[in-house]
Amino acid sequence: MATLFVEQLANLDFALLDPERGLVGETYLMDLELSGELDAQGMVLDFGRVKREVRAAAEALVDHKLLIPAAHPALDIQPGQVVLGLVGGGEIEVCSPDIAFCRLPAMAVTVETVADAVSAAVRAVVPDNVDAVRVRLQPEAIDGAYYHYCHGLRKHDGDCQRIAHGHRSRLAITRAGERDAALEAQWAERWNNRFLATVDDELPAQRPGHRRFGYDAPQGRFEIELPEARIDVIPGDTTVECLAAYMARTLAAQQGQTMTVRAYEGLRKGALASAEPA
């Protein structure tokens, strides 16, 4: 039996529901091992097929989706709707086409439960000569400030339009060419486990102390309602370009000097923005 491996085959960006943390953005790096007999080409599986078919199976299951721990008793799950009762009070309601949900048969969304689901999806697409599938998921190792955030992009043609998807993102803030770790930590705390909403998408809330947002997009109708303390409303779109610019403008006004923000959206991608005080 032979084994092939692919490191960082995929970067999976998604949101998850947790009764304590609420709506959480996450990014996992996916490593893969396939063991089995060699085929007629002398391979376990051609790397081209691994990168094309196996990665597609993993991404189709969880990428840019809301992961739901379907066995948790605090959840009310209906077609196109999920409501989570939060520890300490309040609820999170998400209404979405089912294509944007991933229901896991588990009490919690963890590295292990997601890896089990991805492994099953991979097994379904590999050929019969593959006897064993091993999926390893892990968050990016970040030395410094980072935050878990969720958003939805109404104007996006692709899967970013899904209102409850998210990322785990690092952040770099500089002034006069020097990193400012204190400001990075402040913004990471402000946006950690938050839904970043666009003011133009706000709708009347159905629960006291909550705010609701929604829109129609190519994939369907999306709505979300959360406790007000778990939201930050942005005066514009929540693309990473707009978020970086918003941070830079806000910081320049507060600090009275030119500020530069390097904001990430998940792994190895993001936007740069600089702003001067008015």
Secondary structure, DSSP 8 states (H G I E B T S, - for coil): -EEEEEEEEEEEEEEEEETTTEEEEEEEEEEEEEEE---TTS-SS-HHHIIIIIHHHHHHHHTTSEEEETT-TTEEEETTEEEEE-TTS-EEEEE--GGGEEEESSSS--HHHHHHHHHHHHHTTS-TTEEEEEEEEE----SS-EEEEEE--TT-SSGGGSTTEEEEEEEEEEETTEE-HHHHHHHHHHHTTEEEEEGGGEE--SSTTEEEEEEEETTEEEEEEEEGGGEEEESS--SHHHHHHHHHHHHHHHHTS-EEEEEESSSS-EEEEEE---
